[in-house]
Amino acid sequence: MISIIDDDDSMRDATRRLVRSLGLNADTFASAEEYLQSDRVHDTSCLITDLQMPGLSGVELQSLLLARGFSTPIIFITAFPDEGIRAHVLDAGAIGFLGKPFDEERLIDCLKIALGKKPGSRFEQ
């Protein structure tokens, strides 16, 4: 299960369509709080999250998940890339940090890494 968190409806839906086009299951959330209250926290194989959102930010979500013992691979997407934040989230274990609009192939490669596949390989059902 790939969980997608973004407060922008169109970005959230477009990312879900891309993930599903790869044959992967995806669920979406409008906020980090909505995700944390869901059952998906325990069965998420990879989390794709916006960096800046109302309420908990993506960075705060990453810190909270790590503090709770979750090592879910995280891919950050943001309209406001910042090198300091990028370094921080990658040092904390994030798989990717992509600026919006992002290149779909870069997101796909990050998903492959998160799911233990080689970039360039195909997703298997």
N, C-alpha and C positions, 0 to 999 in steps of 0.2 A: 504494500500500500504506500503510495506517494501522497503526502499531505501537503497542500498548498495554502499558504496564508498570505492574503493581500487585501488591503482595504479598498482597492480599486476593482470594481466588479468586472470590467472588461479585461483587465490584465489577468485576473484570477481565472476567468473563463477561458481565455486564450491559452494560458499555461496548462489548464486542465485538458483542453482539446489536444494540445501537443503531446502531453504525457500519455493520454489514452490512445493517440494515433500510433504510439510505440508498442501497444498491446499491454500497457501497465494499468493497474487500477489506481484511481486518483480520487481524493476527496478534498473539498475546499472549505475554507474558513475565512470570514471577514476580519477576524482579529486573533491575536495570540491568546486572549482570554477564552474565546470561543473554542479554540483548539484544545487548550488545557482542560476545559470542562468536558471534552468529548472522550469517547472510548478509543479514539484513534491514537492517542499518545502512546498506548502500549503496543500497537501493531503497525506503526509507521516505519517503513524501511528507509525512507529518505524524506526530509522536510525541505520544502522550497518556501522561503519566506521573504517578504518585503522587509527592508531595514527600518524604514520610518513609517510608523502607523500610530493612530490614536491609541492611548492606553500603553500597554507594554510594547516596547520596540523589539525588533528582531534580535538586537544584542542582549537586551534584558531577558528575552525568551531563551536564548542560548545559555546564558548564565544560570537561569532558573532550572532548565532541563539538566544541565551538568550537575548542579547542586543536588538534584533529586535522583541522580544516578543513571540518567539516560545518556547513552552515547550515540544517539541517532545522528547519522550524517546530515549536515545542513548545507543547503545552497542558498546564499543570500542574493537577492536582486534589489537594485536600488536606482532611483532616479538621481540620487545625490551621492555619487561615489566619493569617498574620502579615504586617502591612503592610510591614515592613522587607524580608522575603524577597520579598514580592510585587513591590515596587519594584525589587529587585535583578534578579529573573529577567526582568521586563518590560524593564528597561534593557538587559539582555543579549540581547534579541530575542524573548522568548517571546510567543506570540500571545494566550494567555489564562492566567488564574489563577482557578480555580473552587473554591469551598468545597464539601465533601461535606455533605449530599447536594446535587448540583448540578442546576440546571434544564436539562433536555435541550435546550431551544431555545437556550440560551446556548452549550452545547457544539457544537451544530449550526452556529450562527453562527460560532464560532471555527474549526471545520473548513472552512467555506466561505471564510473569509478566508485560512486556510493554503493552501487549494487554488486560490486566485485567483478565487473566485466571489463575487458580491455577496450579502450577507445578504438573505434573502427569496427568492432564486432557488432553483431546484431543481437537485439533482445529476443529471447526465446519465450514463448508462452508458457 
